[in-house]
Each structure stands twice: as C-alpha cells, then as structure tokens.
Amino acid sequence: MTTASFEREIALTDSLLTLLRREQASLVKVDVDAMEGLLDEKARILQDINAHTQARYQAVAALGFGAEERGLAAWIAVQIAEVQESWAHFQGLVDQAKELNRVNGILINKQFSRNQQMLDTLGRPPASGQFYGPNGQASSGSGLYNAQA
C-alpha cells in the first residue's frame, strides 16, 4: 500500500465534491430534474469510495495492522511523509464532502418543510369557518352566503 492507493480515493472524493456542489446548486434553484439525475451518479461514487475503503482496510490488515481506523492510523504513523501528506489531503477532502453533504441536507429539509406547509395549507379548512358571500362580505360560516345582499 503506497501513496498511489490514496490517489484513486482522492480522485473519487474530488468527484463527489463536484457532485455535491452541483447538487447544492440544484437545491438552491429547486431543480428537481437535475437533483434526480445526480442521485445515481452519487450512489455510484459512494459505492466506489466504499469499495476502496474496504480494500484499504484489507491491505492494512495484510501488513499486520488492524482492519479499522486505529489500524490504519497506526500504519500511516510509520509511513514516510509523502504517504502521511497524501492521507491528510484525502482526509481534508472527506471533511469538505461531509460539510457540503450537511449543508445540502439542511437545504433538503427546508424545501421539504416548505412543501409540507403548502400541502397543509391546501388541505386545511378555512380559518374560523369564515366564508365570503356573493357581495364579498365575510359570513360567520353558518351558511355559505351572507344574508345581507
């Protein structure tokens, strides 16, 4: 396992960052079609990242370290500066992706809340049972039309 093993993960994470930025732009514009188109691409990139993560753990385990974060940290600690710098760069990209994903989640929740409010408003009966008669005056709701004409 060398720095080259991180290069592919760095490239995948760069691709994910680009995708998350595109997703954010689509969320801001409320471009549902664009957002839907990004889902498959996002899933594919995340699967690739996961596959590389699993391969990384297996490679570290084959070198006698634990096949988890602690084992990887122990392996990186004994590597040359170039490997450590590559890992730090990769971790910085992962942190950026996490933050973008967090912000995108906030945008999604805000849009969901707005949509839910609109649906609630559409499905809600008129406040206080008030209706308007043919003369434009509010009635008490006891009848559909106001008795005054």
N, C-alpha and C positions, 0 to 999 in steps of 0.2 A: 504494500500500500504506500503510495507516494503522493506528492502534490498533485500529480495528474489525476488521481482519483477524486480530488475535490473540484477539479476544473469542470467536469461534467455537472456536478451538483451546483456549482456556481452558475453555469450557463442555464441550467433548468430554473434556478431561483431568479435569475435575471429575467427569464421568460415569464415567470409567474408575476414578478413585479410589474412588467409591462402590461400583462393581462389585468392585474388588479387596478392599475391606473386607468385602463380602458373601461373596466367595469365601473369605476368611480365616476368617470365622465358620463357613462350611460345612466347611472343612477341619478346624477345631478340633472341630466336632461329628461329623465323619466322615459328613456328609450327602451321599452320592454323588449322589442325585437332584438336589439343589439345585446341586451343582457342575456336573453335566452341563448343567443348564438355563442356567447362566451362560456356557458356552463360546461359544454362538452370538452372544450379546449382546456378549461380549468381542471376538470376531473382527470384528463389525460396527463397533464403536467404534474398534478399531485400524485398520481399513481407512479409516474416515473421517479419522482423525488422519493417516494416511499420505497420503491424497489432499490434505489441506490443507497438509501439509509440502511435497509436490511443487508445489502451486500457489504456495506462498510462495517456493520457490526460483525458479520461473519468473518471478514478479513482480519479484524482486530482480534476476534476470538481465536482464529488460526495462529496468531502470533503470540498467544498465551495471555491475552488480556480479557477482561470481562466483556461479554457481548451486550453492553449497555453504555449509557452515558459516562459512568465512572470509569469503565474500562477504556473507553475512547479517550477520555481526558488524561488517563494515565499514559496511554500510548502517545498522545500528542505532546505531553510534557517531556518525553525523552527524544523527541524528534528535532531535526535541525530547524533553524529559524525560518527558513523558506516554507516548510510544512506548517509551522505554527502560524505564520502570517497568512498563509492561504486559508487555514481553518478560521482564523479571526475574521478575514474578509467574508468568508461564507457565512459565519455567524452574524455579521453585521447585516448582510442581505436578508437573512432569515428574520432578524429583528424588524427590518423595514417592511417585509411582507406581512408580518404579524400586525404591525401598526396599520398598514393600509387595509388589511382584512378587518381589523377592529372598526376603523372609520367607515368602511363600506357596510359593515353590519349595522352601525348606527343609522346610516342613510336608509338602509332597507327597512329598519324598524320605524323610522319616521314616515316613510312612504306607506308602510302597512298601517300605521296609526291614522294617517290622513284618509286612506281608503276606507278604513273601518268607521271613522267618523262620518264620512259621506254616506256609507251604507246605513249606518244607524239613523242619520238624519232622514234619509229617503224612506226608511221603514217605520219611522216614529209618527204617531198620530199628531195632529196639530196641538200645540200647547194650549192648555186650559180649555180645550174643546171649542175654541173660537172658530167661527166660520164667517165668511163675508157674504152678504146678500147681494141681490142684483143692483142695489143702489150704492154698493161699495162700503157700506157701514158694517162694522163688526156686530155679530149677534152673539148671544150667550151660548149658543150651541144647542139650545133646546129645540130648535128647528133649523132646517137647512137655510132658510131665508129669514131675514129680518122682517118683522111685521110692519115696520114703517116703510112707506113707499114714496 
